[in-house]
Protein backbone atom coordinates (compact mmCIF):
# COMPACT_ATOMS: atom_id res chain seq x y z
CA UNK A 1 0.00 0.00 0.00
CA UNK A 2 1.56 3.37 -1.02
CA UNK A 3 2.70 5.74 1.70
CA UNK A 4 2.14 8.76 -0.53
CA UNK A 5 -0.82 10.58 -2.08
CA UNK A 6 -0.67 10.99 -5.87
CA UNK A 7 0.37 14.61 -6.44
CA UNK A 8 -2.54 15.41 -8.73
CA UNK A 9 -5.18 13.42 -6.85
CA UNK A 10 -6.96 16.60 -5.73
CA UNK A 11 -7.79 17.41 -9.36
CA UNK A 12 -10.37 14.62 -9.34
CA UNK A 13 -12.28 16.63 -6.75
CA UNK A 14 -11.64 20.19 -7.93
CA UNK A 15 -10.68 23.46 -6.27
CA UNK A 16 -12.87 25.79 -4.23
CA UNK A 17 -12.85 28.49 -1.56
CA UNK A 18 -14.85 28.56 1.67
CA UNK A 19 -15.19 31.87 3.53
CA UNK A 20 -16.63 31.79 7.03
CA UNK A 21 -18.67 34.69 8.42
CA UNK A 22 -18.95 33.87 12.12
CA UNK A 23 -21.81 36.12 13.23
CA UNK A 24 -25.49 35.37 13.81
CA UNK A 25 -28.41 37.27 15.30
CA UNK A 26 -29.04 34.37 17.70
CA UNK A 27 -27.56 30.95 18.46
CA UNK A 28 -29.89 28.06 17.62
CA UNK A 29 -30.08 25.33 20.29
CA UNK A 30 -29.16 22.51 17.87
CA UNK A 31 -26.26 24.34 16.21
CA UNK A 32 -22.65 23.26 16.74
CA UNK A 33 -21.22 25.53 14.02
CA UNK A 34 -18.76 28.27 14.85
CA UNK A 35 -21.27 31.12 15.20
CA UNK A 36 -21.34 34.06 17.60
CA UNK A 37 -23.77 36.80 18.59
CA UNK A 38 -22.24 40.27 18.91
CA UNK A 39 -23.62 43.79 19.23
CA UNK A 40 -21.35 45.54 16.72
CA UNK A 41 -19.28 44.43 13.73
CA UNK A 42 -16.53 46.58 12.25
CA UNK A 43 -16.87 45.54 8.62
CA UNK A 44 -13.86 47.58 7.53
CA UNK A 45 -11.55 45.50 9.75
CA UNK A 46 -13.12 42.25 8.55
CA UNK A 47 -12.85 43.32 4.95
CA UNK A 48 -9.15 44.08 5.29
CA UNK A 49 -8.54 40.72 6.98
CA UNK A 50 -10.43 38.70 4.38
CA UNK A 51 -8.67 40.45 1.50
CA UNK A 52 -5.29 39.89 3.14
CA UNK A 53 -5.96 36.16 3.53
CA UNK A 54 -7.22 35.80 -0.03
CA UNK A 55 -4.01 37.37 -1.36
CA UNK A 56 -1.80 35.21 0.87
CA UNK A 57 -3.45 31.92 -0.09
CA UNK A 58 -3.75 32.85 -3.76
CA UNK A 59 0.02 33.27 -3.89
CA UNK A 60 0.37 29.64 -2.72
CA UNK A 61 -2.12 28.29 -5.27
CA UNK A 62 -1.32 30.56 -8.19
CA UNK A 63 -2.86 29.62 -11.51
CA UNK A 64 -5.43 27.16 -10.18
CA UNK A 65 -8.89 27.45 -11.71
CA UNK A 66 -11.45 28.26 -9.04
CA UNK A 67 -14.67 26.29 -9.41
CA UNK A 68 -16.64 27.50 -6.40
CA UNK A 69 -16.87 30.10 -3.67
CA UNK A 70 -19.05 29.50 -0.63
CA UNK A 71 -19.95 32.14 1.96
CA UNK A 72 -20.93 30.12 5.04
CA UNK A 73 -21.51 30.82 8.67
CA UNK A 74 -22.95 32.03 10.86
CA UNK A 75 -25.27 34.15 8.79
CA UNK A 76 -23.45 35.55 5.75
CA UNK A 77 -26.58 37.47 4.75
CA UNK A 78 -25.70 39.82 7.61
CA UNK A 79 -22.75 40.97 5.46
CA UNK A 80 -23.31 44.14 3.47
CA UNK A 81 -23.45 43.71 -0.32
CA UNK A 82 -20.49 46.10 -0.53
CA UNK A 83 -18.39 43.75 1.62
CA UNK A 84 -19.35 40.74 -0.49
CA UNK A 85 -18.55 42.73 -3.63
CA UNK A 86 -15.10 43.70 -2.33
CA UNK A 87 -14.29 40.10 -1.42
CA UNK A 88 -15.41 38.75 -4.79
CA UNK A 89 -13.46 41.42 -6.64
CA UNK A 90 -10.30 40.29 -4.85
CA UNK A 91 -11.10 36.63 -5.52
CA UNK A 92 -11.53 37.32 -9.24
CA UNK A 93 -8.22 39.21 -9.27
CA UNK A 94 -6.48 36.30 -7.49
CA UNK A 95 -7.52 33.15 -9.38
CA UNK A 96 -8.80 32.35 -12.86
CA UNK A 97 -12.44 31.30 -12.59
CA UNK A 98 -14.19 28.37 -14.22
CA UNK A 99 -16.78 29.39 -16.81
CA UNK A 100 -19.48 27.85 -14.63
CA UNK A 101 -18.12 29.00 -11.26
CA UNK A 102 -20.67 28.56 -8.49
CA UNK A 103 -20.78 31.38 -5.92
CA UNK A 104 -23.11 30.55 -3.03
CA UNK A 105 -24.18 32.66 -0.08
CA UNK A 106 -26.07 31.27 2.91
CA UNK A 107 -28.96 33.36 4.19
CA UNK A 108 -31.50 33.27 6.99
CA UNK A 109 -35.06 34.45 6.38
CA UNK A 110 -34.69 37.10 9.08
CA UNK A 111 -31.94 38.88 7.15
CA UNK A 112 -33.43 38.73 3.65
CA UNK A 113 -34.29 41.94 1.86
CA UNK A 114 -34.93 42.32 -1.86
CA UNK A 115 -32.42 45.15 -2.20
CA UNK A 116 -29.75 43.26 -0.29
CA UNK A 117 -30.22 40.16 -2.44
CA UNK A 118 -30.02 42.24 -5.61
CA UNK A 119 -26.77 43.67 -4.25
CA UNK A 120 -25.34 40.19 -3.72
CA UNK A 121 -26.35 39.21 -7.24
CA UNK A 122 -24.73 42.32 -8.69
CA UNK A 123 -21.55 41.47 -6.73
CA UNK A 124 -21.42 38.07 -8.43
CA UNK A 125 -23.31 35.67 -6.15
CA UNK A 126 -25.23 33.28 -8.40
CA UNK A 127 -26.67 30.82 -5.88
CA UNK A 128 -28.31 31.31 -2.49
CA UNK A 129 -28.99 28.75 0.22
CA UNK A 130 -31.76 29.59 2.71
CA UNK A 131 -31.79 28.22 6.25
CA UNK A 132 -35.54 27.63 6.47
CA UNK A 133 -35.38 24.51 8.73
CA UNK A 134 -39.17 24.11 9.22
CA UNK A 135 -42.39 25.29 7.60
CA UNK A 136 -44.56 25.64 10.70
CA UNK A 137 -44.29 28.19 13.47
CA UNK A 138 -44.46 25.73 16.36
CA UNK A 139 -41.43 23.75 15.25
CA UNK A 140 -39.56 26.90 14.29
CA UNK A 141 -39.95 28.08 17.89
CA UNK A 142 -38.78 24.72 19.25
CA UNK A 143 -35.73 24.92 16.98
CA UNK A 144 -34.94 28.40 18.32
CA UNK A 145 -35.42 30.05 14.94
CA UNK A 146 -36.14 33.78 14.86
CA UNK A 147 -38.32 33.73 11.74
CA UNK A 148 -41.88 32.62 11.14
CA UNK A 149 -43.07 30.28 8.41
CA UNK A 150 -44.52 33.26 6.54
CA UNK A 151 -41.15 35.03 6.68
CA UNK A 152 -39.57 31.90 5.21
CA UNK A 153 -42.06 31.88 2.32
CA UNK A 154 -41.45 35.57 1.70
CA UNK A 155 -37.66 35.13 1.79
CA UNK A 156 -37.93 32.23 -0.64
CA UNK A 157 -40.04 34.28 -3.05
CA UNK A 158 -37.48 37.10 -2.94
CA UNK A 159 -34.60 34.69 -3.53
CA UNK A 160 -36.40 33.03 -6.43
CA UNK A 161 -37.06 36.41 -8.04
CA UNK A 162 -33.38 37.40 -7.85
CA UNK A 163 -31.40 34.17 -8.38
CA UNK A 164 -31.71 31.37 -10.90
CA UNK A 165 -30.30 28.86 -8.41
CA UNK A 166 -31.93 28.61 -4.98
CA UNK A 167 -31.52 25.93 -2.33
CA UNK A 168 -33.03 25.71 1.13
CA UNK A 169 -32.50 23.56 4.20
CA UNK A 170 -35.06 21.69 6.26
CA UNK A 171 -34.56 19.63 9.40
CA UNK A 172 -36.71 16.55 9.94
CA UNK A 173 -36.99 13.82 12.60
CA UNK A 174 -37.90 16.68 14.92
CA UNK A 175 -39.56 16.38 18.30
CA UNK A 176 -43.01 14.76 18.09
CA UNK A 177 -42.94 14.74 14.28
CA UNK A 178 -44.97 11.96 12.67
CA UNK A 179 -44.65 10.46 9.22
CA UNK A 180 -47.86 12.25 8.22
CA UNK A 181 -46.52 15.58 9.50
CA UNK A 182 -43.30 15.26 7.51
CA UNK A 183 -45.09 14.00 4.39
CA UNK A 184 -47.28 17.12 4.37
CA UNK A 185 -44.36 19.47 5.03
CA UNK A 186 -42.07 17.83 2.47
CA UNK A 187 -44.85 17.96 -0.13
CA UNK A 188 -45.06 21.71 0.45
CA UNK A 189 -41.27 22.06 0.22
CA UNK A 190 -41.12 20.14 -3.05
CA UNK A 191 -43.86 22.30 -4.53
CA UNK A 192 -41.70 25.36 -3.75
CA UNK A 193 -38.25 24.02 -4.59
CA UNK A 194 -36.31 25.51 -7.50
CA UNK A 195 -33.41 23.12 -8.06
CA UNK A 196 -31.92 21.95 -4.75
CA UNK A 197 -32.96 20.86 -1.25
CA UNK A 198 -30.84 19.92 1.76
CA UNK A 199 -32.83 17.71 4.14
CA UNK A 200 -31.09 16.84 7.40
CA UNK A 201 -32.20 14.57 10.20
CA UNK A 202 -32.02 16.36 13.53
CA UNK A 203 -28.89 15.28 15.38
CA UNK A 204 -28.18 16.09 19.00
CA UNK A 205 -24.61 17.31 19.33
CA UNK A 206 -22.51 17.65 22.47
CA UNK A 207 -21.84 21.25 23.43
CA UNK A 208 -25.20 22.53 22.18
CA UNK A 209 -28.28 23.59 24.15
CA UNK A 210 -30.14 20.56 22.81
CA UNK A 211 -27.22 18.36 23.85
CA UNK A 212 -27.42 19.63 27.43
CA UNK A 213 -31.21 19.23 27.50
CA UNK A 214 -30.98 15.68 26.18
CA UNK A 215 -28.32 14.77 28.74
CA UNK A 216 -30.60 16.07 31.50
CA UNK A 217 -33.58 14.14 30.13
CA UNK A 218 -35.45 17.28 29.10
CA UNK A 219 -35.61 16.80 25.32
CA UNK A 220 -38.75 14.78 24.76
CA UNK A 221 -40.42 13.45 21.64
CA UNK A 222 -37.32 12.51 19.64
CA UNK A 223 -38.05 9.76 17.08
CA UNK A 224 -37.16 6.13 17.63
CA UNK A 225 -34.55 4.57 15.36
CA UNK A 226 -37.32 2.83 13.41
CA UNK A 227 -39.26 6.06 12.90
CA UNK A 228 -36.06 7.85 11.91
CA UNK A 229 -35.40 5.18 9.27
CA UNK A 230 -38.97 5.43 7.99
CA UNK A 231 -38.69 9.22 7.75
CA UNK A 232 -35.45 8.86 5.78
CA UNK A 233 -36.90 6.31 3.35
CA UNK A 234 -40.03 8.38 2.77
CA UNK A 235 -37.84 11.42 2.11
CA UNK A 236 -35.87 9.57 -0.56
CA UNK A 237 -39.02 8.22 -2.22
CA UNK A 238 -40.85 11.55 -2.31
CA UNK A 239 -37.87 13.54 -3.54
CA UNK A 240 -37.08 10.98 -6.23
CA UNK A 241 -40.67 10.97 -7.46
CA UNK A 242 -40.55 14.77 -7.69
CA UNK A 243 -37.37 14.75 -9.78
CA UNK A 244 -34.99 15.71 -6.96
CA UNK A 245 -32.40 12.95 -7.01
CA UNK A 246 -30.76 12.15 -3.68
CA UNK A 247 -27.28 12.63 -5.07
CA UNK A 248 -25.86 12.63 -1.54
CA UNK A 249 -27.26 11.27 1.72
CA UNK A 250 -28.90 14.57 2.75
CA UNK A 251 -28.91 16.52 -0.51
CA UNK A 252 -31.36 16.42 -3.38
CA UNK A 253 -31.26 18.22 -6.71
CA UNK A 254 -32.74 18.36 -10.14
CA UNK A 255 -30.44 16.96 -12.86
CA UNK A 256 -27.36 19.15 -13.24
CA UNK A 257 -28.09 21.25 -10.14
CA UNK A 258 -26.06 19.48 -7.45
CA UNK A 259 -23.79 21.73 -5.40
CA UNK A 260 -20.38 22.13 -7.05
CA UNK A 261 -18.86 23.34 -3.80
CA UNK A 262 -20.05 20.46 -1.66
CA UNK A 263 -18.95 18.01 -4.33
CA UNK A 264 -15.41 19.32 -3.91
CA UNK A 265 -15.58 18.25 -0.24
CA UNK A 266 -17.17 14.87 -0.97
CA UNK A 267 -14.73 14.14 -3.79
CA UNK A 268 -11.68 15.12 -1.69
CA UNK A 269 -10.63 18.05 -3.80
CA UNK A 270 -8.59 21.01 -2.57
CA UNK A 271 -10.25 23.97 -0.92
CA UNK A 272 -9.05 27.14 0.72
CA UNK A 273 -10.60 27.89 4.12
CA UNK A 274 -10.69 31.53 5.25
CA UNK A 275 -12.23 32.98 8.40
CA UNK A 276 -12.65 31.91 12.05
CA UNK A 277 -12.95 28.15 12.33
CA UNK A 278 -12.64 27.53 8.59
CA UNK A 279 -11.06 24.23 7.56
CA UNK A 280 -9.14 23.58 4.35
CA UNK A 281 -7.25 20.98 2.35
CA UNK A 282 -4.38 22.06 0.13
CA UNK A 283 -1.96 19.99 -1.94
CA UNK A 284 1.30 21.94 -2.22
CA UNK A 285 4.71 20.66 -3.30
CA UNK A 286 3.46 17.04 -3.46
CA UNK A 287 2.18 17.22 0.12
CA UNK A 288 -1.46 17.36 1.19
CA UNK A 289 -2.07 19.70 4.09
CA UNK A 290 -4.95 20.09 6.52
CA UNK A 291 -5.49 23.75 7.41
CA UNK A 292 -7.46 25.22 10.30
CA UNK A 293 -7.98 28.63 11.84
CA UNK A 294 -8.66 29.98 15.34
CA UNK A 295 -12.31 29.60 16.33
CA UNK A 296 -12.78 32.87 18.20
CA UNK A 297 -13.58 35.74 15.79
CA UNK A 298 -11.53 38.30 17.73
CA UNK A 299 -8.56 35.92 17.92
CA UNK A 300 -8.63 35.24 14.17
CA UNK A 301 -9.05 38.91 13.30
CA UNK A 302 -6.26 40.14 15.56
CA UNK A 303 -3.95 37.34 14.39
CA UNK A 304 -4.39 38.37 10.75
CA UNK A 305 -3.79 42.01 11.65
CA UNK A 306 -0.78 41.25 13.84
CA UNK A 307 0.99 38.51 11.84
CA UNK A 308 -0.52 38.65 8.36
CA UNK A 309 -1.68 35.01 8.64
CA UNK A 310 -4.98 33.73 10.01
CA UNK A 311 -4.03 30.07 10.28
CA UNK A 312 -3.05 27.57 12.92
CA UNK A 313 0.04 25.46 12.13
CA UNK A 314 -0.73 23.10 9.25
CA UNK A 315 -0.84 19.32 9.58
CA UNK A 316 0.26 16.85 6.92
CA UNK A 317 -2.52 14.54 5.74
CA UNK A 318 -0.99 11.06 5.62
CA UNK A 319 -1.73 8.66 2.80
CA UNK A 320 -3.72 6.53 5.24
CA UNK A 321 -5.78 9.47 6.46
CA UNK A 322 -6.41 10.51 2.87
CA UNK A 323 -7.67 7.03 2.00
CA UNK A 324 -10.04 7.22 4.96
CA UNK A 325 -11.30 10.66 3.95
CA UNK A 326 -11.69 9.58 0.35
CA UNK A 327 -13.93 6.67 1.34
CA UNK A 328 -15.82 8.46 4.12
CA UNK A 329 -16.72 11.40 1.92
CA UNK A 330 -16.91 9.88 -1.55
CA UNK A 331 -19.24 7.03 -0.63
CA UNK A 332 -21.80 9.55 0.57
CA UNK A 333 -22.38 10.36 -3.10
CA UNK A 334 -24.85 8.16 -4.95
CA UNK A 335 -22.39 7.66 -7.84
CA UNK A 336 -19.64 6.58 -5.44
CA UNK A 337 -15.96 6.64 -6.36
CA UNK A 338 -13.88 5.97 -9.42
CA UNK A 339 -12.11 2.62 -9.00
CA UNK A 340 -9.01 3.76 -10.87
CA UNK A 341 -8.61 6.61 -8.39
CA UNK A 342 -9.10 4.23 -5.48
CA UNK A 343 -6.46 1.90 -6.89
CA UNK A 344 -4.02 4.80 -7.35
CA UNK A 345 -4.48 5.54 -3.64
CA UNK A 346 -3.84 1.93 -2.62
CA UNK A 347 -7.46 0.96 -1.92
CA UNK A 348 -8.24 -2.64 -2.87
CA UNK A 349 -11.85 -2.76 -4.06
CA UNK A 350 -11.58 -6.57 -4.20
CA UNK A 351 -10.91 -6.89 -0.45
CA UNK A 352 -12.95 -9.52 1.35
CA UNK A 353 -14.82 -7.03 3.55
CA UNK A 354 -15.97 -5.17 0.43
CA UNK A 355 -16.93 -8.40 -1.35
CA UNK A 356 -18.97 -9.36 1.73
CA UNK A 357 -20.84 -6.03 1.60
CA UNK A 358 -21.48 -6.56 -2.12
CA UNK A 359 -22.87 -10.03 -1.36
CA UNK A 360 -25.19 -8.51 1.28
CA UNK A 361 -26.43 -5.94 -1.23
CA UNK A 362 -25.10 -2.87 0.59
CA UNK A 363 -22.33 -2.04 -1.91
CA UNK A 364 -22.22 -2.26 -5.71
CA UNK A 365 -19.04 -2.87 -7.69
CA UNK A 366 -19.77 -1.52 -11.15
CA UNK A 367 -17.36 -1.65 -14.06
CA UNK A 368 -15.68 1.64 -13.15
CA UNK A 369 -17.10 2.73 -9.80
CA UNK A 370 -17.60 1.55 -6.23
CA UNK A 371 -20.79 2.84 -4.63
CA UNK A 372 -23.19 2.25 -1.77
CA UNK A 373 -26.57 0.90 -2.90
CA UNK A 374 -29.99 2.24 -1.97
CA UNK A 375 -30.19 -0.58 0.59
CA UNK A 376 -26.86 0.45 2.08
CA UNK A 377 -27.48 4.19 2.27
CA UNK A 378 -29.82 4.07 5.33
CA UNK A 379 -27.06 2.20 7.22
CA UNK A 380 -24.18 4.12 5.65
CA UNK A 381 -22.25 4.61 8.90
CA UNK A 382 -22.17 0.88 9.48
CA UNK A 383 -21.13 0.22 5.89
CA UNK A 384 -18.31 2.71 6.18
CA UNK A 385 -17.14 1.25 9.50
CA UNK A 386 -16.93 -2.18 7.86
CA UNK A 387 -15.08 -0.89 4.79
CA UNK A 388 -12.58 1.00 6.96
CA UNK A 389 -12.02 -1.83 9.43
CA UNK A 390 -8.40 -2.92 9.76
C-alpha positions in Angstrom: 0.0 0.0 0.0 1.6 3.4 -1.0 2.7 5.7 1.7 2.1 8.8 -0.5 -0.8 10.6 -2.1 -0.7 11.0 -5.9 0.4 14.6 -6.4 -2.5 15.4 -8.7 -5.2 13.4 -6.8 -7.0 16.6 -5.7 -7.8 17.4 -9.4 -10.4 14.6 -9.3 -12.3 16.6 -6.7 -11.6 20.2 -7.9 -10.7 23.5 -6.3 -12.9 25.8 -4.2 -12.9 28.5 -1.6 -14.8 28.6 1.7 -15.2 31.9 3.5 -16.6 31.8 7.0 -18.7 34.7 8.4 -19.0 33.9 12.1 -21.8 36.1 13.2 -25.5 35.4 13.8 -28.4 37.3 15.3 -29.0 34.4 17.7 -27.6 30.9 18.5 -29.9 28.1 17.6 -30.1 25.3 20.3 -29.2 22.5 17.9 -26.3 24.3 16.2 -22.7 23.3 16.7 -21.2 25.5 14.0 -18.8 28.3 14.9 -21.3 31.1 15.2 -21.3 34.1 17.6 -23.8 36.8 18.6 -22.2 40.3 18.9 -23.6 43.8 19.2 -21.3 45.5 16.7 -19.3 44.4 13.7 -16.5 46.6 12.2 -16.9 45.5 8.6 -13.9 47.6 7.5 -11.6 45.5 9.7 -13.1 42.3 8.6 -12.9 43.3 4.9 -9.1 44.1 5.3 -8.5 40.7 7.0 -10.4 38.7 4.4 -8.7 40.5 1.5 -5.3 39.9 3.1 -6.0 36.2 3.5 -7.2 35.8 0.0 -4.0 37.4 -1.4 -1.8 35.2 0.9 -3.5 31.9 -0.1 -3.8 32.8 -3.8 0.0 33.3 -3.9 0.4 29.6 -2.7 -2.1 28.3 -5.3 -1.3 30.6 -8.2 -2.9 29.6 -11.5 -5.4 27.2 -10.2 -8.9 27.4 -11.7 -11.4 28.3 -9.0 -14.7 26.3 -9.4 -16.6 27.5 -6.4 -16.9 30.1 -3.7 -19.1 29.5 -0.6 -20.0 32.1 2.0 -20.9 30.1 5.0 -21.5 30.8 8.7 -23.0 32.0 10.9 -25.3 34.1 8.8 -23.4 35.6 5.8 -26.6 37.5 4.7 -25.7 39.8 7.6 -22.8 41.0 5.5 -23.3 44.1 3.5 -23.5 43.7 -0.3 -20.5 46.1 -0.5 -18.4 43.8 1.6 -19.4 40.7 -0.5 -18.6 42.7 -3.6 -15.1 43.7 -2.3 -14.3 40.1 -1.4 -15.4 38.8 -4.8 -13.5 41.4 -6.6 -10.3 40.3 -4.9 -11.1 36.6 -5.5 -11.5 37.3 -9.2 -8.2 39.2 -9.3 -6.5 36.3 -7.5 -7.5 33.2 -9.4 -8.8 32.3 -12.9 -12.4 31.3 -12.6 -14.2 28.4 -14.2 -16.8 29.4 -16.8 -19.5 27.8 -14.6 -18.1 29.0 -11.3 -20.7 28.6 -8.5 -20.8 31.4 -5.9 -23.1 30.5 -3.0 -24.2 32.7 -0.1 -26.1 31.3 2.9 -29.0 33.4 4.2 -31.5 33.3 7.0 -35.1 34.4 6.4 -34.7 37.1 9.1 -31.9 38.9 7.1 -33.4 38.7 3.6 -34.3 41.9 1.9 -34.9 42.3 -1.9 -32.4 45.2 -2.2 -29.7 43.3 -0.3 -30.2 40.2 -2.4 -30.0 42.2 -5.6 -26.8 43.7 -4.2 -25.3 40.2 -3.7 -26.4 39.2 -7.2 -24.7 42.3 -8.7 -21.5 41.5 -6.7 -21.4 38.1 -8.4 -23.3 35.7 -6.1 -25.2 33.3 -8.4 -26.7 30.8 -5.9 -28.3 31.3 -2.5 -29.0 28.8 0.2 -31.8 29.6 2.7 -31.8 28.2 6.3 -35.5 27.6 6.5 -35.4 24.5 8.7 -39.2 24.1 9.2 -42.4 25.3 7.6 -44.6 25.6 10.7 -44.3 28.2 13.5 -44.5 25.7 16.4 -41.4 23.7 15.2 -39.6 26.9 14.3 -39.9 28.1 17.9 -38.8 24.7 19.3 -35.7 24.9 17.0 -34.9 28.4 18.3 -35.4 30.1 14.9 -36.1 33.8 14.9 -38.3 33.7 11.7 -41.9 32.6 11.1 -43.1 30.3 8.4 -44.5 33.3 6.5 -41.2 35.0 6.7 -39.6 31.9 5.2 -42.1 31.9 2.3 -41.4 35.6 1.7 -37.7 35.1 1.8 -37.9 32.2 -0.6 -40.0 34.3 -3.1 -37.5 37.1 -2.9 -34.6 34.7 -3.5 -36.4 33.0 -6.4 -37.1 36.4 -8.0 -33.4 37.4 -7.9 -31.4 34.2 -8.4 -31.7 31.4 -10.9 -30.3 28.9 -8.4 -31.9 28.6 -5.0 -31.5 25.9 -2.3 -33.0 25.7 1.1 -32.5 23.6 4.2 -35.1 21.7 6.3 -34.6 19.6 9.4 -36.7 16.5 9.9 -37.0 13.8 12.6 -37.9 16.7 14.9 -39.6 16.4 18.3 -43.0 14.8 18.1 -42.9 14.7 14.3 -45.0 12.0 12.7 -44.7 10.5 9.2 -47.9 12.2 8.2 -46.5 15.6 9.5 -43.3 15.3 7.5 -45.1 14.0 4.4 -47.3 17.1 4.4 -44.4 19.5 5.0 -42.1 17.8 2.5 -44.8 18.0 -0.1 -45.1 21.7 0.4 -41.3 22.1 0.2 -41.1 20.1 -3.0 -43.9 22.3 -4.5 -41.7 25.4 -3.8 -38.2 24.0 -4.6 -36.3 25.5 -7.5 -33.4 23.1 -8.1 -31.9 21.9 -4.8 -33.0 20.9 -1.3 -30.8 19.9 1.8 -32.8 17.7 4.1 -31.1 16.8 7.4 -32.2 14.6 10.2 -32.0 16.4 13.5 -28.9 15.3 15.4 -28.2 16.1 19.0 -24.6 17.3 19.3 -22.5 17.7 22.5 -21.8 21.3 23.4 -25.2 22.5 22.2 -28.3 23.6 24.1 -30.1 20.6 22.8 -27.2 18.4 23.9 -27.4 19.6 27.4 -31.2 19.2 27.5 -31.0 15.7 26.2 -28.3 14.8 28.7 -30.6 16.1 31.5 -33.6 14.1 30.1 -35.5 17.3 29.1 -35.6 16.8 25.3 -38.7 14.8 24.8 -40.4 13.5 21.6 -37.3 12.5 19.6 -38.0 9.8 17.1 -37.2 6.1 17.6 -34.6 4.6 15.4 -37.3 2.8 13.4 -39.3 6.1 12.9 -36.1 7.9 11.9 -35.4 5.2 9.3 -39.0 5.4 8.0 -38.7 9.2 7.7 -35.4 8.9 5.8 -36.9 6.3 3.3 -40.0 8.4 2.8 -37.8 11.4 2.1 -35.9 9.6 -0.6 -39.0 8.2 -2.2 -40.8 11.5 -2.3 -37.9 13.5 -3.5 -37.1 11.0 -6.2 -40.7 11.0 -7.5 -40.6 14.8 -7.7 -37.4 14.8 -9.8 -35.0 15.7 -7.0 -32.4 13.0 -7.0 -30.8 12.1 -3.7 -27.3 12.6 -5.1 -25.9 12.6 -1.5 -27.3 11.3 1.7 -28.9 14.6 2.7 -28.9 16.5 -0.5 -31.4 16.4 -3.4 -31.3 18.2 -6.7 -32.7 18.4 -10.1 -30.4 17.0 -12.9 -27.4 19.2 -13.2 -28.1 21.2 -10.1 -26.1 19.5 -7.5 -23.8 21.7 -5.4 -20.4 22.1 -7.0 -18.9 23.3 -3.8 -20.0 20.5 -1.7 -18.9 18.0 -4.3 -15.4 19.3 -3.9 -15.6 18.3 -0.2 -17.2 14.9 -1.0 -14.7 14.1 -3.8 -11.7 15.1 -1.7 -10.6 18.1 -3.8 -8.6 21.0 -2.6 -10.3 24.0 -0.9 -9.1 27.1 0.7 -10.6 27.9 4.1 -10.7 31.5 5.2 -12.2 33.0 8.4 -12.6 31.9 12.0 -12.9 28.1 12.3 -12.6 27.5 8.6 -11.1 24.2 7.6 -9.1 23.6 4.3 -7.3 21.0 2.3 -4.4 22.1 0.1 -2.0 20.0 -1.9 1.3 21.9 -2.2 4.7 20.7 -3.3 3.5 17.0 -3.5 2.2 17.2 0.1 -1.5 17.4 1.2 -2.1 19.7 4.1 -4.9 20.1 6.5 -5.5 23.7 7.4 -7.5 25.2 10.3 -8.0 28.6 11.8 -8.7 30.0 15.3 -12.3 29.6 16.3 -12.8 32.9 18.2 -13.6 35.7 15.8 -11.5 38.3 17.7 -8.6 35.9 17.9 -8.6 35.2 14.2 -9.0 38.9 13.3 -6.3 40.1 15.6 -3.9 37.3 14.4 -4.4 38.4 10.7 -3.8 42.0 11.6 -0.8 41.2 13.8 1.0 38.5 11.8 -0.5 38.6 8.4 -1.7 35.0 8.6 -5.0 33.7 10.0 -4.0 30.1 10.3 -3.1 27.6 12.9 0.0 25.5 12.1 -0.7 23.1 9.3 -0.8 19.3 9.6 0.3 16.9 6.9 -2.5 14.5 5.7 -1.0 11.1 5.6 -1.7 8.7 2.8 -3.7 6.5 5.2 -5.8 9.5 6.5 -6.4 10.5 2.9 -7.7 7.0 2.0 -10.0 7.2 5.0 -11.3 10.7 4.0 -11.7 9.6 0.3 -13.9 6.7 1.3 -15.8 8.5 4.1 -16.7 11.4 1.9 -16.9 9.9 -1.5 -19.2 7.0 -0.6 -21.8 9.6 0.6 -22.4 10.4 -3.1 -24.9 8.2 -4.9 -22.4 7.7 -7.8 -19.6 6.6 -5.4 -16.0 6.6 -6.4 -13.9 6.0 -9.4 -12.1 2.6 -9.0 -9.0 3.8 -10.9 -8.6 6.6 -8.4 -9.1 4.2 -5.5 -6.5 1.9 -6.9 -4.0 4.8 -7.4 -4.5 5.5 -3.6 -3.8 1.9 -2.6 -7.5 1.0 -1.9 -8.2 -2.6 -2.9 -11.8 -2.8 -4.1 -11.6 -6.6 -4.2 -10.9 -6.9 -0.5 -12.9 -9.5 1.4 -14.8 -7.0 3.5 -16.0 -5.2 0.4 -16.9 -8.4 -1.4 -19.0 -9.4 1.7 -20.8 -6.0 1.6 -21.5 -6.6 -2.1 -22.9 -10.0 -1.4 -25.2 -8.5 1.3 -26.4 -5.9 -1.2 -25.1 -2.9 0.6 -22.3 -2.0 -1.9 -22.2 -2.3 -5.7 -19.0 -2.9 -7.7 -19.8 -1.5 -11.1 -17.4 -1.6 -14.1 -15.7 1.6 -13.1 -17.1 2.7 -9.8 -17.6 1.5 -6.2 -20.8 2.8 -4.6 -23.2 2.3 -1.8 -26.6 0.9 -2.9 -30.0 2.2 -2.0 -30.2 -0.6 0.6 -26.9 0.5 2.1 -27.5 4.2 2.3 -29.8 4.1 5.3 -27.1 2.2 7.2 -24.2 4.1 5.6 -22.3 4.6 8.9 -22.2 0.9 9.5 -21.1 0.2 5.9 -18.3 2.7 6.2 -17.1 1.2 9.5 -16.9 -2.2 7.9 -15.1 -0.9 4.8 -12.6 1.0 7.0 -12.0 -1.8 9.4 -8.4 -2.9 9.8 
